[in-house]
Amino acid sequence: MSASPKAQSSSLQRLAQVLPHYVSRTDSHVSRISRLISTTSNLDTTLLTITYTLHLLHALFDRLTTLRLSIAAQSLSDLLSQLPFAIPPSSTFYATLIPSPTSRLFRLTTSTAALAALIDDVRIFLRLGGLLSIYTWGSSVYRSPPQDWILRSIAWGQVGACAMFQYLENGAYLGSKGVFAFGNEKVNKWYVWSSRFWMAHVVLEFGRLARQWSLQREEGIAKKLGTESKDDENDLGRLLVKNDEEQREWWKQVYVNAAWLPVTVHYGSETGIVGEAQLALLGLVAGILGIRDAWKATG
């Protein structure tokens, strides 16, 4: 039974009323996404968040597949124990259980792993020109070095660590693609050492954050003690607001750095120290914290 012309007309009117709203919201979100990925750093943060999400999903699907195979193995064992004839106690049965290539879970497991590997490759490719940015960073430190000698030393240490990281990663990546005559052993060695220099940068970042906290605390106490007259109450209020914003940013950097530290140790180790799921969760912490602020900035 078809709807009456009056009901159809009413539905079309409601659609005409709500459609501009949804089109406008879609345009707004697409524009924000376009602005988000328009810069290299934000694009890398976006891809980072996506790839670690895929790694987490792959780890979940892989565990589900293992669980299914374990259940199947237990069912096979129970079936053998119920055979009508006796099996000698010394008998040993071997069975190889593999997931069906046509199962949906198997396809999800392989596709998420493949897409995550592709995005990882893209991220490394986009970083090939990173030495130019590091040179610019080092040049700015040289022209306008931090006044505090500890921060100045840390800045130069981070520039050097990042330069070595990028140099080794570039060499390993190009060697893995056949551009350089590197064997697999040398490629893996360069990747490991690049991650160790990344770890050095992260450790130095903890030092920078600790020194920054100490200096800001000293500066904040001095300014508060120096603000005594009523005429300066507004200045004190603005100072407190500024300090709150700086503290939120400082804590965000601490959380991001704390998430990256075990990741760098994992990749800087010959055998690794954490599983794929734990690695993905750590990467997601850094990715989500980074993309959240980047998304707000596009609004």
Residue pairs with C-beta under 8 A, 6 or more apart in sequence:
3 11
32 295
32 298
32 299
33 298
35 298
36 42
36 46
36 291
36 294
36 295
36 298
37 43
37 46
40 126
42 291
42 294
43 126
44 123
44 126
44 127
45 287
45 290
45 291
45 294
46 291
46 294
47 119
47 122
47 123
48 123
48 283
48 286
48 287
48 290
49 284
49 287
49 288
49 290
49 291
50 119
51 116
51 119
51 120
51 123
51 283
52 279
52 280
52 281
52 283
52 284
52 287
53 280
53 284
54 112
54 113
54 115
54 116
54 119
55 112
55 116
55 276
55 279
55 280
55 283
56 276
56 277
56 280
56 281
56 284
57 108
57 112
58 109
58 112
58 113
58 116
58 276
59 275
59 276
59 277
59 280
60 277
61 105
61 108
61 109
61 112
62 109
62 276
63 277
64 105
65 99
65 105
65 106
65 109
68 99
68 105
69 97
69 98
69 99
72 97
73 95
73 97
76 95
76 97
80 87
80 93
99 105
99 106
99 109
100 106
101 107
124 169
124 173
125 173
127 166
127 169
127 170
128 170
128 173
128 174
130 162
130 166
130 170
131 163
131 166
131 167
131 170
134 159
134 162
134 163
134 166
137 159
137 162
138 156
138 159
138 163
141 152
141 155
141 156
141 159
145 152
145 155
146 152
146 155
148 211
148 215
150 207
150 211
151 208
151 211
151 212
151 215
154 204
154 207
154 208
154 211
155 208
157 200
157 204
158 201
158 204
158 205
158 208
161 197
161 198
161 200
161 201
161 204
162 197
162 198
162 201
164 194
164 197
165 194
165 195
165 197
165 198
165 201
166 194
167 194
168 190
168 191
168 193
168 194
168 197
169 190
169 191
169 194
171 180
171 182
171 190
172 182
172 187
172 188
172 190
172 191
172 194
174 180
175 181
175 182
175 186
175 187
175 190
176 182
176 187
182 190
191 267
192 267
192 268
192 269
192 270
193 268
195 264
195 267
195 268
196 264
196 268
198 264
198 267
198 268
199 261
199 264
199 265
199 268
202 257
202 260
202 261
202 264
203 261
205 253
205 257
206 257
206 261
209 250
209 253
209 254
209 257
212 250
213 250
216 243
216 246
216 250
220 239
220 243
223 236
223 239
224 236
224 239
227 233
227 235
227 236
227 239
252 289
252 293
255 285
255 289
256 285
256 286
256 289
256 290
259 282
259 283
259 285
259 286
260 282
260 286
262 273
262 274
262 278
262 282
263 279
263 282
263 283
263 286
265 273
266 272
266 273
266 274
266 279
274 282
